[in-house]
Amino acid sequence: MTVTATTTSPTRGTDYTSNTPVKRRRSVLPLQFRRLQDRLVAYGLMLPATAVFVLFFYIPAAYLLYISFFHWSVLSSATKFVGLANFRILIHQPLFLHSLLTSAYYTVVMIPATVLLSLGIALLLKEAVSSRRRGAGIWRGAVFLPHVTPVVATSIIWVWIFNPHFGLANFVLTHMGLPALGWLESVHWALPAVIIDSLWHSLGLYVIIFLAGLSMVPRELLEVARLDGAKRYQIFRRVIWPLISPTTFFVVLLSTINSWQAFSQIYAMTGGPHGGAGGPAFATTTDALLVYQTAFVYEHFSLAAAMSLVLFGIIMTLTLVQKWISDRVVFYR
């Protein structure tokens, strides 16, 4: 019987004391280098947008905060630190307080009107699409078209519509047996006329947002509710409304911000022969319009900066309150 002995030659990575192969440690440098490279690429792609955002938002906002504590003029290099004097002036300025009340009235009317009208139109369009009626796409385009039209051009058309002497609005009212109104020349009806224009111009955007929210409602839930004998208003209240509550919150939030910043329609419709922008008798002077007039008409830039900060504080406070309410009311799936 022959016994054959085999010998193993020592190889790299062998521990000669325990005859146990030793695992080689891989270098972590290439992996770290790849991660660093990926980060540099990501930062490089983000740099252009970040630079634009910093240049046109953060730097102007910081400088706005700076000049609000000074007596500053664009035509003079001399500045004087006045502390909170600009804010104290605003508290004792009746026109500023009046502009805040006007902005609040504008916002309180715009928000429920925007939500109800845009949601109602979205439900009608959704019903037309689900039933495969002809022309549903045309109606969608017609509803969204006013939002993409120039604000100033359409506002001028609305000035002609609300003309108290030969406008279309009074023509319709008189043919319905109602009295004609002064509209933009009336202290009481000038702001409602602006609100009608604003609703007409902005509804298309909110309708599209609601349509997107309605498209996310599962059809199975609607079919089950119908099979259980639920009526349309019950289906809307118990099924559709809770599921589109995040969309509703977004519309309310966006409408609140846009309403407090309303400027273009008011400036275009109430300027000229109607007593100047914000007229008549400051009936349509909102806070955003007063900021513009204070800075570029009366050249009190420091006071306008203080007004802008107050407006920012109001919008931020309302946003946080709405966020607090949404955490308790909005249903997120």
C-alpha positions as CSV (number, residue, x, y, z in Angstrom):
1,M,0.0,0.0,0.0
2,T,1.4,3.3,-1.1
3,V,0.8,6.4,0.9
4,T,1.0,9.6,-1.1
5,A,1.8,12.8,0.8
6,T,0.6,16.1,-0.6
7,T,2.2,19.3,0.3
8,T,0.7,22.7,-0.1
9,S,2.8,25.5,-1.0
10,P,2.4,28.7,1.0
11,T,0.3,31.2,-0.8
12,R,-0.2,34.9,-0.3
13,G,-2.6,35.8,2.4
14,T,-1.8,32.7,4.6
15,D,-1.2,32.9,8.3
16,Y,1.8,30.6,8.9
17,T,1.1,30.2,12.6
18,S,-2.6,29.0,12.4
19,N,-2.8,27.9,8.8
20,T,-5.9,30.0,8.4
21,P,-6.3,32.2,5.3
22,V,-6.2,35.9,6.2
23,K,-8.7,38.0,4.4
24,R,-7.2,41.0,2.6
25,R,-8.6,44.4,3.5
26,R,-10.0,46.2,0.5
27,S,-9.0,49.8,0.2
28,V,-11.8,52.2,1.1
29,L,-10.2,55.0,-0.8
30,P,-11.8,54.2,-4.2
31,L,-15.3,54.0,-2.6
32,Q,-14.8,57.3,-0.7
33,F,-13.5,58.9,-3.9
34,R,-16.5,57.8,-5.8
35,R,-18.9,59.2,-3.2
36,L,-17.0,62.5,-3.2
37,Q,-17.2,62.6,-6.9
38,D,-20.9,62.0,-6.9
39,R,-21.4,64.8,-4.3
40,L,-19.3,67.2,-6.4
41,V,-21.4,66.4,-9.5
42,A,-24.6,66.9,-7.5
43,Y,-23.5,70.2,-6.1
44,G,-22.3,71.3,-9.5
45,L,-25.8,70.6,-11.0
46,M,-27.4,72.5,-8.1
47,L,-25.1,75.4,-8.2
48,P,-26.8,77.4,-11.1
49,A,-30.3,77.2,-9.6
50,T,-28.9,77.9,-6.1
51,A,-26.9,80.9,-7.3
52,V,-30.0,82.4,-8.9
53,F,-32.1,81.8,-5.8
54,V,-29.5,83.3,-3.5
55,L,-28.9,86.3,-5.8
56,F,-32.6,87.2,-6.4
57,F,-34.1,86.1,-3.1
58,Y,-31.8,85.8,-0.1
59,I,-29.6,88.8,-0.8
60,P,-32.5,91.2,-1.6
61,A,-34.4,89.8,1.5
62,A,-31.4,90.4,3.7
63,Y,-30.9,93.9,2.3
64,L,-34.6,94.6,2.8
65,L,-34.3,93.7,6.4
66,Y,-31.2,95.9,6.7
67,I,-32.8,99.1,5.2
68,S,-35.9,98.7,7.3
69,F,-33.9,99.8,10.3
70,F,-32.3,102.8,8.6
71,H,-33.4,106.0,6.9
72,W,-32.3,105.0,3.4
73,S,-32.7,106.6,0.0
74,V,-31.7,105.2,-3.4
75,L,-30.5,108.7,-4.5
76,S,-28.3,109.3,-1.5
77,S,-25.4,107.3,0.0
78,A,-26.0,108.7,3.5
79,T,-27.9,106.4,5.8
80,K,-29.0,106.9,9.3
81,F,-29.9,104.2,11.8
82,V,-33.3,104.7,13.2
83,G,-34.0,101.3,14.8
84,L,-37.7,100.5,15.0
85,A,-38.8,104.0,14.1
86,N,-40.2,102.9,10.7
87,F,-42.4,100.3,12.3
88,R,-43.6,102.8,14.9
89,I,-44.6,105.1,12.0
90,L,-46.6,102.3,10.4
91,I,-48.6,101.7,13.6
92,H,-49.7,105.3,13.7
93,Q,-50.4,105.6,10.0
94,P,-54.1,105.2,9.3
95,L,-53.6,104.4,5.6
96,F,-51.4,101.4,6.4
97,L,-54.0,100.0,8.8
98,H,-56.7,100.6,6.3
99,S,-54.6,98.7,3.6
100,L,-54.3,95.8,6.0
101,L,-58.1,95.7,6.5
102,T,-58.6,95.9,2.7
103,S,-56.2,93.0,2.1
104,A,-57.9,91.0,4.8
105,Y,-61.3,91.6,3.3
106,Y,-60.0,90.7,-0.2
107,T,-58.5,87.5,1.2
108,V,-61.6,86.5,3.2
109,V,-63.8,86.8,0.1
110,M,-61.3,85.2,-2.3
111,I,-60.5,82.0,-0.4
112,P,-64.0,80.5,0.0
113,A,-65.1,81.7,-3.5
114,T,-62.0,80.2,-5.0
115,V,-62.4,76.8,-3.3
116,L,-66.2,76.5,-4.0
117,L,-66.1,77.6,-7.6
118,S,-63.0,75.8,-8.6
119,L,-64.1,72.6,-6.9
120,G,-67.5,72.8,-8.4
121,I,-66.1,73.3,-11.9
122,A,-63.6,70.5,-11.4
123,L,-66.4,68.1,-10.4
124,L,-68.4,69.0,-13.5
125,L,-65.4,68.5,-15.7
126,K,-64.6,65.2,-14.0
127,E,-68.2,64.0,-14.5
128,A,-67.9,65.0,-18.2
129,V,-64.7,63.1,-18.7
130,S,-65.9,60.0,-16.8
131,S,-69.1,59.9,-18.9
132,R,-67.1,60.3,-22.1
133,R,-69.0,63.3,-23.3
134,R,-67.7,65.1,-26.3
135,G,-65.9,68.4,-25.8
136,A,-64.6,67.7,-22.3
137,G,-61.1,68.6,-23.4
138,I,-62.3,71.8,-25.0
139,W,-64.0,72.8,-21.8
140,R,-60.8,72.1,-19.8
141,G,-58.8,74.3,-22.1
142,A,-61.5,77.0,-22.0
143,V,-61.4,77.0,-18.2
144,F,-57.6,77.2,-18.0
145,L,-57.2,79.8,-20.8
146,P,-57.9,82.9,-18.6
147,H,-55.1,82.0,-16.3
148,V,-52.4,82.1,-19.0
149,T,-53.6,85.4,-20.5
150,P,-51.7,88.6,-19.6
151,V,-53.1,90.1,-16.4
152,V,-52.8,93.8,-17.5
153,A,-54.4,93.2,-20.9
154,T,-57.4,91.3,-19.4
155,S,-57.8,93.9,-16.6
156,I,-58.1,96.6,-19.2
157,I,-60.9,94.6,-20.8
158,W,-62.6,94.3,-17.4
159,V,-62.4,98.1,-16.9
160,W,-64.5,98.4,-20.0
161,I,-66.9,95.7,-18.8
162,F,-67.4,97.6,-15.4
163,N,-67.7,101.0,-17.0
164,P,-70.8,102.5,-15.2
165,H,-72.0,104.3,-18.3
166,F,-71.8,101.8,-21.2
167,G,-70.2,98.7,-19.7
168,L,-71.5,95.1,-20.2
169,A,-72.0,94.5,-16.5
170,N,-74.6,97.3,-16.1
171,F,-76.2,96.3,-19.4
172,V,-76.8,92.8,-18.0
173,L,-78.1,94.2,-14.6
174,T,-80.5,96.6,-16.2
175,H,-81.9,94.0,-18.5
176,M,-82.5,91.8,-15.4
177,G,-84.5,94.6,-13.8
178,L,-81.6,95.4,-11.3
179,P,-80.2,98.9,-10.7
180,A,-76.9,99.9,-12.4
181,L,-73.9,100.1,-10.2
182,G,-70.9,102.5,-10.1
183,W,-68.4,99.6,-10.0
184,L,-64.8,101.0,-10.2
185,E,-66.1,104.6,-9.6
186,S,-67.9,103.5,-6.4
187,V,-66.2,103.2,-3.0
188,H,-68.4,100.2,-2.2
189,W,-68.3,98.3,-5.5
190,A,-64.7,98.9,-6.7
191,L,-63.1,96.1,-4.6
192,P,-65.9,93.6,-5.5
193,A,-65.2,94.4,-9.2
194,V,-61.5,93.6,-8.7
195,I,-62.4,90.4,-6.9
196,I,-64.5,89.3,-9.9
197,D,-61.6,89.9,-12.2
198,S,-59.2,88.0,-9.9
199,L,-61.5,85.0,-9.6
200,W,-62.0,84.9,-13.4
201,H,-58.2,85.0,-14.0
202,S,-57.1,82.6,-11.3
203,L,-59.8,79.9,-11.3
204,G,-58.3,77.9,-14.1
205,L,-55.2,77.1,-12.1
206,Y,-57.2,75.9,-9.1
207,V,-59.5,73.8,-11.2
208,I,-56.6,72.0,-12.7
209,I,-55.2,71.3,-9.2
210,F,-58.6,70.0,-8.1
211,L,-58.8,67.8,-11.2
212,A,-55.4,66.3,-10.3
213,G,-56.7,65.6,-6.8
214,L,-59.9,64.0,-8.0
215,S,-58.1,61.8,-10.4
216,M,-56.3,60.2,-7.4
217,V,-59.6,59.1,-5.8
218,P,-59.9,55.3,-6.3
219,R,-62.9,54.3,-8.5
220,E,-63.3,51.2,-6.4
221,L,-64.4,53.2,-3.4
222,L,-66.9,55.2,-5.4
223,E,-68.4,52.0,-6.9
224,V,-68.6,50.4,-3.4
225,A,-70.4,53.5,-2.1
226,R,-72.9,53.4,-5.0
227,L,-73.6,49.7,-4.4
228,D,-74.3,50.5,-0.7
229,G,-76.9,53.0,-1.8
230,A,-75.1,56.2,-1.0
231,K,-76.4,59.3,-2.8
232,R,-74.2,61.8,-4.6
233,Y,-73.8,64.3,-1.8
234,Q,-73.1,61.4,0.6
235,I,-70.4,60.1,-1.6
236,F,-68.9,63.5,-1.9
237,R,-69.0,64.2,1.8
238,R,-67.9,60.7,3.1
239,V,-65.5,59.6,0.3
240,I,-64.4,62.3,-2.1
241,W,-64.0,65.3,0.3
242,P,-61.7,63.5,2.8
243,L,-59.6,62.0,0.1
244,I,-59.0,65.4,-1.6
245,S,-58.4,67.3,1.7
246,P,-54.7,67.6,1.0
247,T,-55.5,69.2,-2.4
248,T,-58.0,71.5,-0.7
249,F,-55.4,72.5,1.9
250,F,-52.9,73.3,-0.9
251,V,-55.5,75.4,-2.8
252,V,-56.4,77.3,0.4
253,L,-52.7,78.0,1.2
254,L,-51.9,79.1,-2.3
255,S,-55.0,81.3,-2.5
256,T,-54.2,82.9,0.8
257,I,-50.6,83.9,-0.3
258,N,-51.8,85.1,-3.7
259,S,-54.6,87.2,-2.2
260,W,-52.4,89.0,0.3
261,Q,-49.9,89.7,-2.5
262,A,-52.6,91.0,-4.9
263,F,-51.2,93.9,-7.0
264,S,-51.5,93.6,-10.8
265,Q,-55.2,93.6,-11.1
266,I,-55.7,96.4,-8.6
267,Y,-53.1,98.6,-10.2
268,A,-54.4,98.0,-13.7
269,M,-58.1,98.4,-13.0
270,T,-58.1,101.3,-10.5
271,G,-55.5,103.5,-12.1
272,G,-56.1,106.3,-14.6
273,P,-59.4,108.1,-14.4
274,H,-60.6,106.2,-11.3
275,G,-58.7,108.4,-8.9
276,G,-55.3,106.7,-9.2
277,A,-54.2,103.2,-8.3
278,G,-56.0,102.0,-5.2
279,G,-58.9,104.3,-5.7
280,P,-61.5,105.6,-5.5
281,A,-60.7,107.2,-2.0
282,F,-58.3,104.3,-1.2
283,A,-61.1,101.8,-1.4
284,T,-58.9,99.2,-3.2
285,T,-55.5,100.1,-1.6
286,T,-54.1,96.8,-0.4
287,D,-50.9,96.4,1.5
288,A,-48.9,95.2,-1.5
289,L,-50.1,98.2,-3.6
290,L,-49.3,100.6,-0.7
291,V,-45.7,99.1,-0.6
292,Y,-45.3,99.9,-4.3
293,Q,-46.6,103.4,-3.9
294,T,-44.6,104.2,-0.8
295,A,-41.3,103.0,-2.5
296,F,-41.6,104.1,-6.1
297,V,-44.1,107.0,-5.9
298,Y,-43.2,108.7,-2.6
299,E,-39.6,107.3,-2.5
300,H,-39.8,106.3,1.2
301,F,-37.9,103.0,0.7
302,S,-37.2,102.3,4.3
303,L,-40.9,102.7,5.2
304,A,-41.8,100.4,2.3
305,A,-39.3,97.8,3.5
306,A,-40.9,97.8,6.9
307,M,-44.3,97.4,5.3
308,S,-42.9,94.4,3.3
309,L,-41.7,92.8,6.5
310,V,-45.0,93.2,8.1
311,L,-46.7,91.7,5.1
312,F,-44.2,88.8,5.2
313,G,-44.9,88.2,8.9
314,I,-48.7,88.1,8.3
315,I,-48.4,85.6,5.4
316,M,-45.9,83.5,7.4
317,T,-48.2,83.5,10.5
318,L,-51.3,82.5,8.4
319,T,-49.3,79.7,6.7
320,L,-48.2,78.3,10.1
321,V,-51.7,78.5,11.4
322,Q,-53.1,76.7,8.4
323,K,-50.3,74.1,8.7
324,W,-51.3,73.5,12.3
325,I,-54.9,73.1,11.4
326,S,-54.1,70.8,8.5
327,D,-52.2,68.4,10.7
328,R,-55.5,67.8,12.6
329,V,-58.0,68.0,9.8
330,V,-56.3,66.9,6.5
331,F,-56.5,63.2,5.7
332,Y,-53.2,61.9,4.3
333,R,-53.3,58.4,2.8
